[in-house]
Structure formats: C-alpha cells, structure tokens
Amino acid sequence: MTWSHPRGFDPMVACSKLWLEKTGIAIEWDKRSLQDFESFPVEELARAYDLIVIDHPHVGQITAENCLAPLDVVGREVERHALLKGSVGQSYPSYHWQDHQWAFPIDTATQVCAWRPDLLERPSGTWAEMLELAREGRILLPLRPPHSLMTFYTLSGNLGAPCATGAGGLIDREHGIQVLEMMREISALVDPACFEMDPIAVLERMAETGSKIALAPLIYGYVNYAIPKFRPHLVAFADIPVAGDKGPVGSALGGTGIAVSAFSEHRQEAVNFAYWIASGEVQRGLYAEAGGQPGHADAWEDHAVNAATSNFYLATRKTLEAAWVRPRHNGYMAFQQSASDRINQGLQRGQNPGSIVDDINVQFRSSFKD
C-alpha cells in the first residue's frame, strides 16, 4: 500500500515490475489518498498488506501496536550502513525508534519553496521579501491540516526556537505567539481557500494555464512539477525563504519509508524488496526515472537526475540537510490533527494567539498520557 500521486505510486509499480523480472516475485500495489496517508491507522494496513509506505511520525504508534517487522535483521549490517550513509538529512534516522529500524527512506521531502521561473526572476530569499509578493496576491500557502502545523513547526525552527519532541510543552509561549502572528499575517494575504488546500492542490493551481501564483514559500516539494511538460507550466523549487538568521534551517521533515508488516506470510521476500528499492543504485536509477522523489543521497547528487528535474535536488538540499524531525511518540498522530485544527480555527476566527499556544501546549502534554 502506498499513496495516491504519481510520485508515490508510479515508481513502486515500475520497480516491482523489474523485481519480478529479477526474482520471479510479483508485488501488486494499492494506493490511498494523501489525507489517508497522513492519518489512517497503520495497524489496519498491516493486517491487509505485506509492504506499506509510511510516514516517520507513525513509528511510536506502530512500535506500541507491534504491527511492523523491524528491518534491522542480522546479517545485513553492511547494507544498512550504506543506507544510513546515503541518508539525506535525518531521513534514515527518522524511522529508527526504540533501538529498531522500522522503515527505510525511499522518498525524502521537507517544506521548501516552490516558484514559477516564468513569473519570477528568482525565488524569495527572505520571509520579508516573500511578503511583498503576498501583498500583490501572488502567493499561496497550503494550510489544510496537517500543513498549518507543519508551517508552525518550520517557522519555529527557522527562528531558532524549534518545537519540543519530548514530554512537556510544545513551545514556549513567547515564541509560539511570534510564529502565530507571522502565520496570521500571511494567511490574511492569501486566498482563504488555502485553508482547504494541501501541497498538491497548491501546486496544481500554480502550474495551470493563466495562473498568477508565482510562489509558495513553505510547501512540501513534489519533484514531478519540476519535470518539463508534467503540467502546462513548470514549477521550480528552492530553499525556504528565511525568517531567522541561520539560513534555511528547521523545516519540518516529511517523506516516506517502506515498511514490512509483522503479520506478513511473506516477510523475508518483503524485507528483501525493501532493502533493494531503498538502495542507492535503484533510487538514482529506475526509481527516479519513474517519477519518484528518491530518499537516497546517490540520487540527490546525480547529475542526470538533477538535469531531468530542473535541479530540484541540488536547489533544495540545504533545507533538507537542516530539516527538523517531528515528534514520533505513541499519541502524536492524534495531536497532529487536533493542533492543526486548533491553529486553523484560531487564524480563521482572529483569536488571541496566546490562547492558541496555550491550547496546543495542553494538547501536546496530553498526547504523552499513554
């Protein structure tokens, strides 16, 4: 089971076809919506599928549920070391929890900047610069949950006050208010429809004929839109416009990893496929050629891979290397939804930012009760 977008589905199908030719083992893929990918219980998927593409914040929950098989099997240490060495930023470690590796990164993403090269000479380098475009009505920002919270995370990290990942409050009140004031300002400048838009919806608007949207300052990168002729207009990507003084740091890490069900009757075969598809050779080869967004540094540094994608990887690498890993404890996923909803409610109703910070801090502390 993977997620429903050419970036998430097409490379899995293409690689599985080659795997069948190499091993005689057939793998069939189903897909679910991006919204389901971010929220659907992994345990239910593990009871129905051998291989599952997951997001790293799920690892605390899946560890407690014992629904995935650890991939750090004896005898394959050299292969795992190569995967760790090939990690883009914290992609590989993000799937390590309670002394086990629960998935291998096959797709790496974080909030970056998307822009239209035919509408701008260059992307905005700073938050203040970007706001000038926003005042001209040329900006969109995905704010559909959980992306409002992801923007909160990224701005917090970029300002030098990253959110907490352990028990306690998520962020101190003063910094939280500062971030929400920034979000209030930009959310008032963009189309209110942004509260119902995820990154795909924003990128589709940006790439359509006649669009005046020139930039999305914080959005999960989608390499497909940087490939010529994927859509009517090409969307390029760059490091985030900085709000702080430390460069493009603190972006909320995303991406996906391939995991193996603990209930699988074909565990060994599934584990073998996971090691293979996450390897540098496959990632910079067929996986990238089929429209995937690789999670291995071999692909990110490959000249041909970058040439085919308007330098997507080279242009965003600094942001990826300095990205921040979200909380991963059992109980986090419910918090991610409730905090996103609370931020959106507060922004749309013009509520006091201090009360919003207080509420999400209470929610975060409560998420550790189990």
C-alpha positions as CSV (number, residue, x, y, z in Angstrom):
1,M,0.0,0.0,0.0
2,T,1.3,3.4,-1.0
3,W,-0.2,6.8,-1.5
4,S,-2.1,8.2,-4.5
5,H,0.1,10.5,-6.5
6,P,2.4,9.8,-9.5
7,R,5.3,10.4,-7.1
8,G,4.1,7.8,-4.6
9,F,2.6,5.2,-7.0
10,D,4.4,5.1,-10.3
11,P,7.9,4.3,-9.1
12,M,6.6,1.5,-6.9
13,V,4.9,-0.1,-9.9
14,A,7.9,0.3,-12.1
15,C,10.4,-1.1,-9.6
16,S,8.1,-4.0,-8.8
17,K,8.0,-4.9,-12.5
18,L,11.8,-5.1,-12.5
19,W,11.8,-7.0,-9.3
20,L,9.5,-9.6,-10.9
21,E,12.0,-10.0,-13.8
22,K,14.9,-10.3,-11.3
23,T,13.3,-12.6,-8.8
24,G,10.0,-14.1,-10.1
25,I,8.2,-12.5,-7.2
26,A,5.2,-10.4,-8.1
27,I,4.2,-7.3,-6.0
28,E,0.9,-5.5,-6.6
29,W,0.3,-2.0,-5.2
30,D,-2.8,-0.3,-4.0
31,K,-2.9,3.4,-3.2
32,R,-4.8,5.7,-0.7
33,S,-5.3,9.5,-0.6
34,L,-2.7,11.9,0.8
35,Q,-5.1,12.7,3.6
36,D,-5.5,8.9,4.5
37,F,-1.7,8.5,4.2
38,E,-1.3,11.2,6.9
39,S,-3.9,9.8,9.3
40,F,-5.0,6.2,8.5
41,P,-4.2,3.6,11.2
42,V,-1.1,1.6,10.2
43,E,-2.2,-1.5,12.1
44,E,-5.2,-1.9,9.8
45,L,-3.0,-1.6,6.7
46,A,-0.5,-4.1,8.2
47,R,-3.2,-6.7,8.5
48,A,-4.1,-6.4,4.8
49,Y,-0.7,-5.7,3.1
50,D,2.8,-7.1,3.2
51,L,4.5,-3.9,2.3
52,I,3.4,-0.5,3.5
53,V,4.7,3.0,2.7
54,I,4.6,5.1,6.0
55,D,5.4,8.5,7.4
56,H,8.0,8.6,10.2
57,P,5.8,10.2,12.9
58,H,3.9,6.9,12.9
59,V,6.8,4.9,14.4
60,G,5.9,5.4,18.1
61,Q,2.4,4.2,17.4
62,I,3.4,1.2,15.2
63,T,6.0,0.1,17.8
64,A,3.3,0.1,20.5
65,E,1.0,-1.9,18.3
66,N,3.7,-4.4,17.2
67,C,2.3,-4.3,13.6
68,L,5.5,-3.8,11.7
69,A,8.5,-6.1,11.4
70,P,11.9,-4.4,12.3
71,L,14.2,-4.2,9.3
72,D,17.5,-4.4,11.3
73,V,17.8,-8.1,10.7
74,V,21.0,-9.9,11.5
75,G,23.5,-10.4,8.6
76,R,22.6,-7.2,6.7
77,E,24.5,-4.7,8.7
78,V,26.7,-3.6,5.7
79,E,23.6,-2.8,3.6
80,R,22.1,-0.8,6.4
81,H,25.3,1.1,7.0
82,A,25.2,2.1,3.3
83,L,21.6,3.2,3.6
84,L,22.5,5.3,6.7
85,K,25.5,6.8,4.9
86,G,23.2,7.7,2.0
87,S,20.6,9.4,4.2
88,V,19.6,12.9,3.1
89,G,19.5,14.8,6.4
90,Q,17.7,12.8,9.1
91,S,15.6,10.7,6.7
92,Y,17.1,7.4,7.7
93,P,17.3,8.0,11.5
94,S,13.7,9.3,11.5
95,Y,12.5,5.7,11.1
96,H,14.6,4.5,14.0
97,W,12.7,4.1,17.3
98,Q,13.4,2.2,20.5
99,D,16.5,0.5,19.1
100,H,15.0,-0.7,15.9
101,Q,14.7,0.4,12.3
102,W,11.1,0.3,11.2
103,A,11.3,1.6,7.7
104,F,13.9,2.6,5.0
105,P,13.5,6.0,3.4
106,I,12.5,5.7,-0.3
107,D,11.2,9.3,-0.6
108,T,12.6,12.4,1.1
109,A,10.8,15.7,1.4
110,T,10.5,18.7,3.6
111,Q,8.9,22.1,3.4
112,V,10.7,24.0,0.7
113,C,9.9,26.9,-1.6
114,A,8.0,26.4,-4.9
115,W,8.2,29.1,-7.6
116,R,7.4,29.8,-11.2
117,P,10.6,30.7,-13.2
118,D,8.5,32.2,-16.0
119,L,6.8,34.6,-13.5
120,L,9.8,35.5,-11.3
121,E,13.5,36.1,-11.9
122,R,14.3,34.3,-8.7
123,P,12.6,32.9,-5.6
124,S,12.2,35.0,-2.5
125,G,15.3,34.6,-0.2
126,T,13.7,36.0,2.9
127,W,10.3,36.0,4.6
128,A,10.1,39.8,4.3
129,E,10.8,39.6,0.6
130,M,8.1,36.9,0.2
131,L,5.5,39.1,2.0
132,E,5.8,41.7,-0.7
133,L,4.6,39.1,-3.3
134,A,1.9,38.1,-0.9
135,R,0.6,41.6,-0.8
136,E,0.4,41.5,-4.6
137,G,-1.8,38.4,-4.4
138,R,0.9,36.2,-5.9
139,I,1.3,33.7,-3.1
140,L,-0.5,30.5,-2.0
141,L,0.3,28.6,1.2
142,P,-1.2,25.1,1.9
143,L,-3.0,25.3,5.3
144,R,-5.2,22.2,5.2
145,P,-4.4,20.1,8.3
146,P,-1.8,19.0,9.0
147,H,0.0,21.6,6.9
148,S,-0.8,24.5,9.1
149,L,1.0,22.8,11.9
150,M,3.9,21.9,9.6
151,T,4.2,25.7,8.8
152,F,4.1,26.4,12.5
153,Y,6.9,23.9,13.1
154,T,9.1,25.2,10.2
155,L,8.8,28.9,11.2
156,S,9.6,27.9,14.8
157,G,12.7,26.1,13.8
158,N,13.8,28.7,11.3
159,L,13.5,31.4,14.0
160,G,15.8,29.4,16.3
161,A,13.2,28.1,18.6
162,P,12.3,24.6,17.4
163,C,9.3,22.9,18.9
164,A,9.9,20.2,21.5
165,T,9.7,16.5,20.7
166,G,9.6,15.1,24.3
167,A,7.1,15.3,27.1
168,G,6.2,18.8,28.2
169,G,5.0,21.9,26.3
170,L,5.5,22.1,22.5
171,I,6.8,25.6,22.5
172,D,7.3,28.5,25.0
173,R,4.5,31.0,24.9
174,E,6.5,34.0,23.6
175,H,7.9,32.1,20.6
176,G,4.6,30.5,19.8
177,I,2.9,33.8,19.7
178,Q,5.6,35.2,17.4
179,V,5.1,32.3,15.0
180,L,1.3,32.6,15.0
181,E,1.5,36.4,14.4
182,M,3.6,35.6,11.3
183,M,1.0,33.0,10.2
184,R,-1.8,35.4,10.9
185,E,-0.2,38.0,8.6
186,I,0.3,35.7,5.6
187,S,-2.9,33.8,6.0
188,A,-4.8,37.2,5.7
189,L,-2.9,37.9,2.4
190,V,-3.6,34.6,0.6
191,D,-6.8,33.1,-0.8
192,P,-9.0,31.8,2.1
193,A,-9.2,28.6,0.0
194,C,-5.7,27.9,1.3
195,F,-7.3,26.5,4.5
196,E,-8.7,23.7,2.3
197,M,-5.6,23.2,0.2
198,D,-2.8,20.6,0.6
199,P,0.5,20.9,-1.3
200,I,-0.8,19.1,-4.4
201,A,-3.8,21.5,-4.7
202,V,-1.4,24.5,-4.4
203,L,1.0,23.1,-7.0
204,E,-1.8,22.3,-9.4
205,R,-3.0,25.9,-9.1
206,M,0.5,27.3,-9.6
207,A,1.1,25.1,-12.7
208,E,-2.2,25.8,-14.5
209,T,-2.6,28.0,-17.6
210,G,-3.3,31.6,-16.7
211,S,-2.2,31.3,-13.1
212,K,-0.8,34.4,-11.5
213,I,0.5,32.5,-8.4
214,A,4.3,32.9,-8.5
215,L,5.4,31.3,-5.3
216,A,4.5,29.1,-2.4
217,P,7.0,29.8,0.4
218,L,6.5,26.7,2.6
219,I,5.3,23.6,0.8
220,Y,6.4,20.0,0.7
221,G,8.4,19.6,-2.5
222,Y,6.9,17.5,-5.3
223,V,9.6,16.7,-7.9
224,N,7.0,15.9,-10.6
225,Y,6.1,19.5,-11.1
226,A,9.7,20.4,-11.8
227,I,9.8,18.0,-14.8
228,P,9.1,19.7,-18.1
229,K,5.7,19.0,-19.6
230,F,4.3,17.3,-16.4
231,R,1.9,20.2,-16.2
232,P,1.2,23.3,-18.5
233,H,3.8,25.3,-16.6
234,L,6.9,24.2,-14.8
235,V,7.2,24.8,-11.1
236,A,10.8,25.0,-9.8
237,F,11.9,24.5,-6.1
238,A,14.4,26.3,-3.9
239,D,15.4,26.5,-0.2
240,I,12.9,28.1,2.1
241,P,12.8,31.9,2.4
242,V,14.5,32.6,5.8
243,A,12.8,34.3,8.7
244,G,15.7,33.9,11.1
245,D,19.4,34.4,10.8
246,K,20.7,30.9,10.5
247,G,19.8,30.2,6.9
248,P,17.3,27.6,5.7
249,V,17.1,25.5,8.9
250,G,14.3,24.0,10.8
251,S,11.9,22.8,8.1
252,A,9.5,20.1,9.1
253,L,10.8,16.8,7.6
254,G,8.4,14.7,5.6
255,G,9.0,12.0,3.0
256,T,8.1,8.3,3.2
257,G,9.6,5.0,4.1
258,I,9.0,1.4,3.1
259,A,7.9,-0.9,5.9
260,V,7.1,-4.6,6.3
261,S,4.0,-6.0,8.0
262,A,4.6,-8.1,11.1
263,F,1.6,-10.2,10.0
264,S,3.0,-10.9,6.5
265,E,3.2,-14.5,5.4
266,H,6.0,-13.5,3.0
267,R,8.1,-11.5,5.4
268,Q,11.5,-12.5,4.0
269,E,10.5,-11.6,0.5
270,A,9.1,-8.3,1.6
271,V,12.2,-7.4,3.6
272,N,14.4,-8.3,0.6
273,F,12.4,-5.9,-1.6
274,A,12.6,-3.1,1.0
275,Y,16.4,-3.3,1.1
276,W,16.6,-3.4,-2.7
277,I,14.3,-0.5,-3.5
278,A,15.9,1.8,-0.8
279,S,19.4,1.2,-2.2
280,G,21.3,3.9,-3.9
281,E,21.5,2.1,-7.2
282,V,17.8,1.7,-7.6
283,Q,17.0,5.1,-6.1
284,R,19.2,7.0,-8.6
285,G,18.1,4.7,-11.4
286,L,14.7,3.3,-12.1
287,Y,13.0,4.9,-9.0
288,A,13.9,8.4,-10.1
289,E,13.3,7.7,-13.8
290,A,9.7,6.6,-13.0
291,G,8.8,9.9,-11.3
292,G,9.8,9.1,-7.7
293,Q,11.4,11.5,-5.3
294,P,14.3,9.4,-4.0
295,G,15.3,9.2,-0.4
296,H,19.0,8.3,-1.1
297,A,21.8,10.8,-1.5
298,D,23.1,9.0,-4.5
299,A,20.1,10.2,-6.4
300,W,20.2,13.7,-4.9
301,E,23.8,14.2,-6.1
302,D,23.3,12.6,-9.5
303,H,23.8,14.9,-12.5
304,A,21.3,13.1,-14.7
305,V,18.6,13.0,-12.0
306,N,19.0,16.8,-11.4
307,A,19.1,17.6,-15.1
308,A,15.8,15.9,-15.6
309,T,14.1,17.8,-12.7
310,S,15.2,21.4,-13.1
311,N,17.9,20.8,-10.4
312,F,15.1,20.0,-7.9
313,Y,17.5,18.2,-5.6
314,L,20.5,20.5,-5.7
315,A,18.3,23.5,-5.3
316,T,16.7,22.3,-2.0
317,R,19.5,20.2,-0.5
318,K,20.4,22.8,2.2
319,T,16.9,22.8,3.5
320,L,16.7,19.0,3.6
321,E,20.0,18.7,5.4
322,A,18.9,21.1,8.1
323,A,15.3,19.8,8.5
324,W,13.8,19.1,11.8
325,V,12.3,15.7,12.8
326,R,8.7,15.8,14.2
327,P,7.7,14.1,17.5
328,R,7.2,10.4,17.0
329,H,5.8,9.1,20.3
330,N,2.7,6.9,20.6
331,G,-0.1,9.5,20.8
332,Y,1.5,12.1,18.5
333,M,-0.7,11.4,15.4
334,A,-3.9,12.4,17.2
335,F,-2.1,15.6,18.4
336,Q,-1.0,16.5,14.9
337,Q,-4.6,16.6,13.8
338,S,-6.0,18.4,16.8
339,A,-3.3,21.0,16.9
340,S,-3.7,21.7,13.2
341,D,-7.4,22.2,13.7
342,R,-6.8,24.5,16.6
343,I,-4.4,26.7,14.7
344,N,-6.7,27.0,11.7
345,Q,-9.7,27.8,14.0
346,G,-7.7,30.5,15.7
347,L,-6.4,32.0,12.4
348,Q,-9.8,32.0,10.7
349,R,-11.6,33.5,13.7
350,G,-9.0,36.0,14.6
351,Q,-8.5,34.6,18.1
352,N,-5.8,35.6,20.6
353,P,-2.6,33.9,19.7
354,G,-1.7,33.4,23.3
355,S,-4.8,31.3,23.9
356,I,-4.0,29.2,20.8
357,V,-0.4,28.5,22.1
358,D,-1.8,27.6,25.5
359,D,-4.3,25.1,24.0
360,I,-1.8,23.3,21.7
361,N,0.7,23.1,24.6
362,V,-2.1,21.4,26.7
363,Q,-2.9,19.1,23.8
364,F,0.8,18.2,23.4
365,R,1.3,17.3,27.0
366,S,-1.9,15.2,26.9
367,S,-0.6,13.3,23.9
368,F,2.0,11.6,26.2
369,K,-0.5,10.2,28.6
370,D,-0.3,6.7,27.0
